[in-house]
Every structure is written in structure tokens, then in C-alpha cells.
Amino acid sequence: MTRFVAYDVTRLLVRYAVPSPNGIDRVDLAYARHFLARPPASSAGVYMHGLQRALLQPALLHRGTVAALLSEIEANWQAGAADTISGYQRVKDFLCGASSAVPGRTALPERSAPLSNRLVRLRLLRPSGLRRSLFERIPVGAAFIHTTHYPFDHFFRWLKRRPDVKPVFFIHDLLPLRFPEYFARGHIAEHRRAMEIFARYGGAAIVNTWVVEQQVKRFLTAHGRGDIPVLVRPIPPDPIFAASRHIDPDLADIPYFVVCGTIEPRKNHLLLLHVWRELSRQWGKRTPKLVVIGRRGWENENVVDLLDRSHELRRHVIEIGGMPTAGVARLMAGARALLMPSFAEGYGLPIVEASAAGAPVIAADVPVFREVAPEATFRPPLDGVGWLEAIKSHADQPVVARLTAKHGSLSDYFAEVEAFIQSL
């Protein structure tokens, strides 16, 4: 008999109508898609975040309600045609040298409703059976799946009253605890609370890499929970990346590179901007373009100063603060390479997405990247000369006849996840 699954949709609902997803959002969405596609009697959504008094504790949501909101989220992130064109076309115009293209920063307009309207939309949610607590409504022996590092203990306390429920946590990484110098103090505290919740309530874990698995095992052992089983399976990219591997003919002969991720110290954008200044001095008009996809994060003053004030860079670098998934996939497909100079990552989903789209990868020489993309070109994250030479080499490589990396299918991935859940 298939184990009933209660999937935590908290983050998806809180992130409802955000213009573009980050890596955690992509994983969350893939898991929600899968469990909502199960037969109605075998899964349900769990809404844990209170927006009104009736919802200040976890509650089961009707599947139809969650499915409808999920469709809206997917439409927003996968992008309707008009939004895909507006974001992608702006970058394409810049790459093609259109006279009307604006260099430098390009911020996509908000495509979603104002915050007040979104809150009203979420308040329409009606949990299933308000008079009965969540721990009374979930079937015996169910699994509870949480994938988003939520740091609020009181949302998980019901698990103590239901020891038959098997809590499974997806752990993305332990980076804020291992590399606190790259994170804001508040983020470190939240991550520590989330991991302590995992150690306190978790019955099993799922991770993307063996690197993270070893870190999780050490953390659990230090908290007296070294017996928790851990499934190691890298989640495949959204199929849209493999579907977008056909290169836009207008961009086939234009050398450009893509870096994708929030602009923050850990992502090491500063190295790339200094490389591009040197490229500009050496190659002048031959300098390839750099597309910086990602919203501005914290402690990024040096990077922002260069992006906003360097006239030299503005001729060759365009910054776009978030883009629909379809546009990112199309840009990756035609890039000379994806650049990933991060000092530390838990997985590096853009690397997996780029290789699925057929783009080469130049990555920082860190263990997790060696694991997920052994075919990439590696350079130490502080080796500016090495990065300069690697980028020069890739700039002259044609984009035809590329091979795409095989990452398996989401259906195969979730078959293994389901088997793991059944085994608990």
C-alpha cells in the first residue's frame, strides 16, 4: 500500500507570485508537482504559515485549492509568452547590438499582483476541517515531506504527537553554518534553527550530493541523531532546459557568457567583473558579452559599484534581476559557457541546467562541482588569470554540435524518492 504523503506547501504559498524562482523554489515546485499528481487518497498539501487567526497552526489544505495555486505559480515562473519575450528580448537586443538596447542593469517589471492583493488571495485558502487539528487528520503511518529549511519550531511540534508519521526533510546545504563569512547574521541564525528542527523532528533526509550527505551525517552525529537514513540523489533539471538546447540562430555567432545566481559575496561575481575589465582592455570591441542573471543580494557594494559606475563594463555586461525560466534556458543554450565561480555551493543547480541545455561550464574548483559536473572546466575561485584564459578559450569555440549531459528524468528521480519513503 502506498504511504500517504503530506507535503509542506508553506514556501510555495509564501512565494506566490514572486517573478522568478531561485534554486530552492525550483526543487520545491518539482516536489509539489509530483505529490499533487498522486491519487487524491494518497497525498495532500500542508499549509503551515498563518496569515489569519484560523491558520496559526498547521492545517491540511484541499488538493484542488493547492493545485489551482500551483498552476498560477507555474504560469508565473514558466512565463507567459509576453513576459518571456520582454525579458529575453531585452537581453537579446543587447547581445545583438541593437541601438535601442540599454546596457547595464535591466530589472524585469513585476508581473504579479500587488502584495495586498496577493495576501487577499491567500486568505481565501480554506483548510480541510478547521475543527480538527492536523495531527488528527493525517492518516496513520503517513510521511511528512518538508523541502525548504523553514526555521519556525512551532510549525513542527505536532509531529511529537504523531510518532507514527515519518518526517522527511530535504536538506539543500549547510553553507551558512560552514561558511558564515558569506552570509548575513540573520540568515545564519535562521539556518541554524532550521537544522536544529531537522535534528529534533527528522526521521529521514534527502540530499543532492555526497558532499552534502557527509556534512549532514556529521551534523546529525553531533546532535545524537546519526542513525537517520539519508537518500543521496541529484535532482534533475526542469525538462525545459533540455527542450531549449536548440540555439537561437540570431545568437549563434555572438560570443556571450552567462552567470546565474543572487549577487552576493559567495557567488564571486567580483572576480568575473575584473576579468571582463581586463578582457575589454585586451580585446576592445572583440570582448564577449556577459549576462548577469540574478537579483541583488546582501554585502554586494563592490560588485554594484562596478555594475553601476564602470563605463568600460557597461559596453559588455548586462544585468537582469531575474528572468522567467524559459528565458534563462534559451540564454544558456546559446552561451559560450555558463560561469560558476562560487566559493561554496550545496549543489549548483545552474550548472546542471546549463549542461542539460548543452552549454559548457567553467566552474570554481570546489568538491561539489567536481561531483555534479566532472566534464566542466575548473579553475580556483581566486585564480583571475586562470579564469581569464579559460574564458578566452571558450569565447572562440563555436556553439554547434554540442553534446548535452544526461541527468535522468524527474519521473525516475521521484520513483527513487517514493521507494525511499516506502522503506522508512
TAQUI-V26606 format. One record per residue. SS is DSSP state (A for helix, B for strand, O for the rest). PSI is psi in whole degrees, 0 to 359 (999 if undefined). OMEGA is omega in radians with two decimals (* if undefined). Layout:
ss=<SS SS>
psi=<PSI PSI>
omega=<OMEGA OMEGA>
This chain:
ss=<O O O O B B B B O A A A A A O O O O O O O O A A A A A A A A A A A A A A O O O A A A B B B B B O O O O O A A A O O O B B B O A A A A A A A A A A A A A A A A O O A A A A A A A A A A A A A A A A O O O O O O O B B B O O O O O O O O A A A A A A A A A O O O B O O O O O O A A A A O O O O O B B B B O O O O O O A A A O A A A A A O O O O B B B B B O O O O A A A A O A A A O O A A A A A A A A A A A A A A A A A O O B B B B O O A A A A A A A A A A A A A O O O O O O B B B B O O O O O O A A A A A O O O O O O O O O O O O B B B B B O O B O A A A O A A A A A A A A A A A A A A A A A A O O B B B B B O O B O O O O A A A A A A A A A O A A A A O O B B B B O O O O A A A A A A A A A A O O B B B B O O O O O O O O A A A A A A A A O O O O B B B B O O A A A A A A O O O O B B B O O O O A A A A A A A A A A A A O O O O O O O O O O O O O O A A A A A A A A A A A A A A O>
psi=<133 131 132 140 128 113 130 111 16 304 320 319 324 326 8 125 11 137 324 148 154 189 317 320 319 318 314 314 318 317 317 318 312 309 332 342 351 163 145 329 357 359 161 164 147 122 118 347 121 123 352 166 325 342 27 2 161 145 149 137 151 137 320 322 313 318 320 316 323 321 320 319 315 317 322 315 323 340 125 164 317 319 320 316 317 317 308 318 326 315 318 317 319 315 324 357 26 137 336 352 139 118 177 223 136 113 123 138 152 128 355 175 156 159 317 319 323 321 319 319 316 330 344 348 137 111 158 112 69 334 351 131 158 318 344 340 336 132 157 136 14 165 141 122 124 126 7 18 44 130 29 107 321 345 348 355 334 337 332 334 355 71 344 339 136 103 123 122 130 120 114 316 174 29 316 334 329 330 65 339 344 5 152 150 318 322 320 315 318 317 320 317 319 319 326 324 316 313 329 318 340 143 346 163 152 133 163 331 158 330 311 325 317 321 318 317 317 319 314 320 319 338 15 22 34 352 355 127 144 125 127 108 120 128 130 159 163 135 341 335 317 325 342 16 352 124 138 118 333 341 356 327 10 115 120 159 158 136 134 120 158 138 101 165 320 331 346 36 331 320 315 321 323 323 318 328 319 320 316 321 326 321 346 236 342 356 128 160 155 125 115 107 118 150 155 128 224 160 47 25 318 317 315 320 316 316 323 332 342 109 330 316 326 338 340 350 132 135 128 120 66 142 145 151 319 321 320 316 317 321 319 321 326 359 149 329 154 137 131 80 19 146 330 143 161 336 301 57 321 328 315 320 317 317 328 327 356 8 138 164 132 120 157 144 78 152 318 326 325 325 314 341 65 342 355 165 126 139 143 145 349 7 80 318 318 318 319 313 321 320 319 316 317 332 332 2 131 159 10 161 44 150 139 140 148 121 10 176 158 328 318 319 312 338 321 322 316 318 321 315 319 332 349 999>
omega=<-3.12 -3.14 3.06 3.13 2.96 -3.08 -3.08 -3.11 -3.06 -3.03 3.13 -3.11 3.09 -3.13 3.12 3.07 2.94 -2.99 -3.11 -3.04 2.94 -3.05 3.12 3.11 -3.10 3.11 3.14 -3.12 3.14 3.12 3.14 3.08 -3.05 -3.03 3.07 3.09 3.07 3.03 -3.06 -3.08 -3.02 3.12 3.11 3.06 3.06 3.14 -2.98 -3.01 -3.05 3.04 3.08 -2.97 -3.10 -3.05 -3.12 3.02 3.14 -3.14 3.04 3.06 3.03 -3.11 -3.12 3.12 -3.13 -3.13 3.13 3.11 3.11 3.10 3.11 3.12 3.13 3.13 -3.14 -3.06 3.12 3.00 2.93 -3.03 -3.08 -3.12 3.11 -3.12 -3.05 3.14 -3.12 -3.07 3.11 3.12 -3.13 3.10 3.12 -3.11 -3.12 3.09 3.12 -3.08 -3.12 -3.10 3.14 3.13 3.09 -3.00 3.02 3.14 3.09 3.08 3.07 -3.12 -2.99 -3.11 3.04 -3.08 -3.11 3.13 -3.14 3.11 3.08 3.14 -3.12 3.13 3.11 3.12 3.10 3.13 -3.12 3.06 -3.12 -3.06 -3.14 -3.10 -3.11 -3.07 3.09 -2.99 -3.14 -3.09 3.13 3.07 -3.13 2.98 3.05 -3.05 3.12 -3.00 -2.88 3.02 -3.13 -2.93 -3.06 -3.01 -3.02 3.07 -3.08 -3.03 3.13 -3.13 3.11 -3.14 3.14 -3.12 3.09 3.12 -3.11 -3.14 3.14 -3.10 2.97 -3.13 -3.11 -3.12 3.02 -2.99 -3.12 3.11 -3.10 -3.11 -3.07 -3.12 -3.11 -3.03 3.05 -3.08 3.14 3.13 3.12 -3.13 3.13 -3.13 3.10 3.11 3.14 3.13 3.07 3.04 3.11 -3.13 -3.08 -3.00 -2.98 3.05 3.12 -3.14 3.01 3.12 -3.11 -2.98 3.07 3.08 3.13 3.12 3.13 3.11 3.12 3.13 3.13 3.12 -3.12 3.12 3.12 3.14 3.09 -3.11 -3.08 -3.12 -3.09 3.10 -3.11 3.04 3.11 3.09 3.08 -3.13 3.13 3.10 3.03 -3.13 -3.11 -3.13 3.07 3.13 -3.07 -3.04 3.05 -2.97 3.04 -3.08 3.12 -3.10 -3.00 -3.08 -3.12 3.14 3.05 3.14 -3.13 2.91 -2.99 3.11 3.11 3.14 -3.12 -3.02 -3.08 -3.09 2.97 3.08 -3.07 3.11 -3.10 -3.13 3.06 3.06 -3.11 3.05 3.12 3.07 3.13 3.14 -3.10 -3.00 3.12 -3.08 3.12 -3.07 3.08 3.14 3.06 3.10 3.14 -3.12 3.11 3.13 3.12 -3.13 -3.02 3.06 -3.06 -3.00 -3.11 3.13 -3.12 3.11 3.13 -3.12 -3.05 -2.95 -3.07 3.08 3.13 -3.13 -3.07 3.10 -2.98 -3.03 3.02 3.13 3.10 -3.00 -3.13 -3.12 3.06 -3.05 -3.11 3.12 3.09 -3.12 -3.12 3.11 3.11 -3.08 -3.09 -3.07 3.02 3.04 2.88 3.12 -3.10 -3.05 -3.03 3.04 -3.12 3.07 3.03 -3.13 -3.06 -3.10 3.10 3.09 -3.13 3.12 -3.13 -3.13 3.05 3.12 3.10 -3.11 2.99 -3.11 2.94 -2.98 3.03 -3.12 3.10 -2.99 -3.05 3.11 3.05 -3.13 -3.00 -3.08 -3.09 -3.13 -3.09 2.97 -3.04 3.03 3.06 -3.04 3.09 -3.09 -3.10 3.14 3.11 3.09 3.12 -3.10 3.13 3.13 3.07 -3.12 -3.13 -3.13 -3.10 -3.11 3.10 -3.09 -3.12 3.03 3.11 3.04 3.10 3.12 3.14 -3.12 -3.11 -3.11 3.07 3.12 3.09 3.13 -3.07 3.00 3.10 3.08 3.13 3.12 3.11 3.13 3.14 -3.05 -3.03 *>
